[in-house]
Amino acid sequence: MLRIEALTKRYKTGDAALRSVSLSVGPGEIIGLIGPSGAGKSTLIRCVNRLVEPTSGKVWLGEIDVTATRGSALRQLRRRIGMIFQEFALVERLTVMENVLSGRLGYTGFWASWFRRFKQADIEDAIALLERVGLIDHIDKRADALSGGQRQRVGIARALAQKPELLLIDEPTASLDPKTSRSVMRLLTELCSEHRLAAIVNIHDVGLAQQFLPRIVGLNGGRIVYDGPASGLTAEVLTTIYGEEDWTANAASHADEEATDEGAASSARLLEVSVGPKVEAAQ
Amino acid sequence: MTADTMRRAVDTPSTLRRKWAPPRLIEGTAARWLLTLAICTYLYLAFNSIDVNWTRVAEGLIRAGRLFEGFLSPNFTARWSDIQQGFIESLTMTVTATVAGVVLAVPFGLGAARNIAPWWLYGFCRGVIAVSRALQDIIVAIFFVAMFGFGPFAGFLTLTVSTIGFLSKLLADDIEEIAPRQVEAIRATGAGFWQVIDYAVASQVIPRLVGLTAYKVDINFRESSVIGIVGAGGIGATLNTALDRYEFDSAAAILILIIAVVLACEYGSGWIRKRFA
């Protein structure tokens, strides 16, 4: 359904965020994208809906070459891809309902959206979605009046209002407490299977990823270094993705923030292992 | 660091330096004194060059006394029809110029925001804003009076230009500081450019735009009484006439009314800002 071929992104500053990344996601498949900060996770999902322009490589959504579209074709393509953000990215001063309905902007003419005259079917769908995520009582509250977990639910409803085929989910739980994180992840996976949605979930929390996401892709330094089942995330694999750390001491702990290119641990599931020139001594 | 090495570090200073004074603005002693002397000399000469004509001061004080007397007994009735006409003109100028200014300031503000506009539009709009801000209102008013003659039309144009300069600059600066994530999220839904402006940009900047507009209304009213003095109509013209005729009681009445209107605007704009926050 989604095919990424040799995708490379080099920012103007000269930093290569992605180096020839290839990945494919089947219909209804959810994958977790893990890796240290700066590994290119956000860049990768933003290249899929072209919020970031890739330097080279191709992205295919079904039969459409995403990297070749522009103008209104690109906007039509974006309608098929829902996105959920770390800091929720709700429009703070708009109401919950306006935020959800903004998911329909790609299907609504400018003046209709200016006067907030959405199609009756869109309004009914938005109400149903708010009921599904349990926020129907807050329909006319301003988004900035909600708690973190509630805001993320509005963000999810907005993405689903697009009736997307693919969800791009950027750190959905990074601003939430552990309990809310779990309920948001559960909601996301349920909704994906209800609507048969494919999804890419960027996630920092390895424990949470293993608990909810069957397939994990590990990114380090802009390259895919692991692609396999969540059960295959052994200490060695985590070391390859994140760098040296005592993974057994607290397996569910948050990932190490430092991106070190060390540890040439071999594993059957490792696709590529980047061995950096500088090898820091293990503590 | 062990406790032993720590104690040693505290006991013996690392250098031999023992004195300290805050760093001076100018390091050299001679240069500092010379500069102080030069400034004092200049100020002495400058103050001496101001001619104080004590007879004129005395006359002025008498006139000031009469002005304050007028304040104590303001006369609203003697020139009421002039005052009324002046106020209606001023208020009309204020309201029409603010509305026209806002309508024009919004496109210029959008064009002058670097995160929205292409560089050529940005340059053009910033240029227009810079010019309209560089010229003081009274100078603009003199231009327009010279071009279109005396009366409120010149005043209207002056205030419109000044509103464009004021609002579009602040609006553009505000747009440049909006939260980019909200814009990204709306773009990601497949929204068109103007929908992104409406949902993600306008919703972030409108409360401030409304507040600034309310503030500009009361600035414009005060300005309208000043530019009247150079012939651009309004209450300023009436005030000028009253002062020229030494009718201080009528002048006092006008000043009191101006203060009342400005205060009313102040309260009104505060209320509006609270509602739109």
Interface residues (C-beta under 8 A of the other chain):
Chain A: N49 L51 S72 R75 Q76 L77 R78 R79 I81 G82 M83 F85 E87 A89 L90 V91 E92 R93 L94 E98 S102 G103 R104 L105 G106 Y107 T108 F110 S113 W114 G155 R158 Q162 L168
Chain B: A179 R181 Q182 E184 A185 I186 R187 A188 T189 G190 A191 G192 W194 Q195 D198 Y199 A200 S203 Q204 I206 P207
